[in-house]
Amino acid sequence: MINTLIFLSLISFFLNFKENIKLLDDKINYFLIFFFITALINLYFSQYPDNSYQRVLKILLLIFFVIEFRRLFQIISFTDFTLIIKSWSLIFLIIVADIIFEINFGFNTIGNFTTLEGRISSFFGDELVAGAFIYSFGLIFISYLITIKTNHTVIAILISGMIIVSFLIWERSNFIRFFSIASIFYFIILKINLIQKFLILLTLLLSIFTVLNLNEEYKYRYVDQIRSLYKNNGIVDFFKSSKYGAHQNAAYQIFIKHPIFGVGIKNFRIESNNEEYENKKFSETAYRQSTHPHQIHLEILSETGLFGYFAFLIFITSTIIFSIKSYLYSRNYFQLSSILYVASSLYPILPSGSFYSTFSGGLFWFNFALMVSFIRIKNLNWKIRFFTID
């Protein structure tokens, strides 16, 4: 479905080619084109170009998607945008309700379940990405509630509830990311007094603390395993005994061997299997091969080298800076939610999905498109007035 949406945006782009050409004279689109050109250059130096060109082509399609998203955003009516946001919110609520159902009964409303104890699959089946979904769309849903003048105390309670659900899903990295951005959003946006904010936050923390003390499995995953990192050589020992450590060590070695241009986009999955990256200091080194190293910075460094990494940093930091400037002008909470998502996707150390994959990449580029679409451009006056906090 994600790939179908991207393909349809390509068709729409060319059906409205004249309008899109006019929009190309725009600083955000310059950065998008710059990013694609650097991917093309990296393709030339790829160790396995037949494997890389597919992903480079997909980057081009994603750029078309972002440009078309921005074009549609300029011409969309107030009524249509409201309808879209309502649709997103309804889908989000259905999935969250299904997740809560599965947390309580061990299977979801259509019978899906996972054999991994404590993990939640919801409608995603074998893909354990329910936490990533809440992390990606949670603040967008909250932003919609603010636009319909929902009481801010109620919104604060709902944010706390979503944080708890994210915690119970058992995806630690996505929980940490969502907790951090939800907390920032909570303190910046909500108009309730400071005492209320801290009381609600204290209730949230007490709820999590209670679960940790009453459930040994959650305590082991969230407390004992994390506490072990703070022991002498704890972080080193953890990485040396985990598959994540084996993946990331292989990525690091690949980067050291190919520091300028890496091995090419989508090629970690091939290169990591080479015997030269075997490291007996890592107990899971036999399982070092994977589709990606589960850490966005190491993924980009190993596959595109310093050239691609610095190109990515220029691209992403510049667009975030422009978006922050736009937010400070309009105080648009939809834009703030997407800024927080995009920025938190770049947290170092924490494991992550692949930047170039369909699901993880699709969620990232959707939020990125929403973030840059609110940058001050023509015909956004009604949106600025509508989404600005009173």
Secondary structure, 3 states (H helix, E strand, C coil): CHHHHHHHHHHHHHHCHHHHHHHCCCHHHHHHHHHHHHHHHHHHCCCCHHHHHHHHHHHHHHHHHHHHHHHHHHHCCHHHHHHHHHHHHHHHHHHHHHHHHHHHHCCCCCCCCCCCCCCCCHHHCCCCCHHHHHHHHHHHHHHHHHHCCCCHHHHHHHHHHHHHHHHHHCCHHHHHHHHHHHHHHHHHHCCCCHHHHHHHHHHHHHHHHHHHHHCHHHHHHHHHHHHHHHCCCHHHHHHHHCHHHHHHHHHHHHHHHCCCCCCCCCCHHHHCCCHHHCCCCCCCHHHCCCCCCCCHHHHHHHHHHHHHHHHHHHHHHHHHHHHHHHHHHHCEHHHHHHHHHHHHCCCCCCCCCCCCCCHHHHHHHHHHHHHHHCCCCCCCHHHHHHHECC
